[in-house]
Amino acid sequence: MTSCLILFLVVLGINLLPAFGPPTWSIIVFYGLNSDLPLALIVVVSAFAAAAGRLLLAYGFRFLGRWLPQKQKRNLAAAGEALEARQSNMIFGLGLFALSPLPSAQLFAAAGLARVRLLHFTAAFFAGRLVSYSVYAASAKGLRGTSLGDAFAGTLKSPWGIALQVGMILLLIPLMQIDWSRFLPTTDDQPTSET
């Protein structure tokens, strides 16, 4: 039970980082190769901890968003409405989280700033991570020759990895500048009821 709690805390801590954290898959592979925990338990605990960490990260960015200028707050609120306008966006989000190699920290930072309904967003993330973490856990045997330290160092030293992290952070700036209300349906054309 102690190793399960340690796994939860390590994955939670990694997923609280807004950038430059080691990949959660490396922890899953490490536990898969070096612990007696069943792979299914490793996957579920890791997905739950990752989702909890990203949810807390999004709430942190939501809190920080209170100090943004009013224009940026309006733009982000409109972005949140545009994201939530269609139910199909949640299905897209599930696919994005399940299959995308993009860092999810910046997606959660943007969701927090845009005041998206975070529980739906996190549920899609959790379901997607169950899929991707299952793949990583199942392929752990193929990574037996790779040390955890090499995996961490590779992600932290990779020029492409660093550029991707910095680029995703920088994309938050134009996200806040766009007038997202232009993309929402207007209610001005709807007939009003006469009294």
Secondary structure as GFF3:
##gff-version 3
##sequence-region A 1 195
A	DSSP	alpha_helix	2	15	.	.	.	ID=ss1
A	DSSP	alpha_helix	24	34	.	.	.	ID=ss2
A	DSSP	alpha_helix	39	64	.	.	.	ID=ss3
A	DSSP	three_ten_helix	65	67	.	.	.	ID=ss4
A	DSSP	alpha_helix	70	84	.	.	.	ID=ss5
A	DSSP	alpha_helix	88	99	.	.	.	ID=ss6
A	DSSP	alpha_helix	104	113	.	.	.	ID=ss7
A	DSSP	alpha_helix	118	138	.	.	.	ID=ss8
A	DSSP	three_ten_helix	140	143	.	.	.	ID=ss9
A	DSSP	alpha_helix	148	157	.	.	.	ID=ss10
A	DSSP	alpha_helix	159	177	.	.	.	ID=ss11
A	DSSP	three_ten_helix	180	183	.	.	.	ID=ss12
###
